[in-house]
């Protein structure tokens, strides 16, 4: 099936510049993480400051074990990082890219 708005040579060029399938798979997996409202809520509260599991659970009226489960997924996806202070573990957004993704997503849906 040919796109009518792109000349055929340009369409072939676009296909040649696609990232590898493995990279596209990883990108799709990253977007799946954002497909869960609970994880998005956790990211949103971490947008403001770093918090421990109990503080996140209190803010979202969830159990600490439910929060921990979601944080594990967010850590695996490199969206959150943690630091230990004695026995307490504090979580925060991994970097400014995560903050930008959330901000751009919010901007996109509120336009």
Buried (B, 14 or more C-beta within 10 A) or exposed (E): EEEEEEEEEEEEEEEEEEEEEEEEEEEEEEEEBBEEEBBBBBBBBBBEEBBBBEBBBEBBEBEBEBBBEBBEBBBEBEBBBBEEEEEEBBBBBBEEEBBEBBEEEEEEEEE
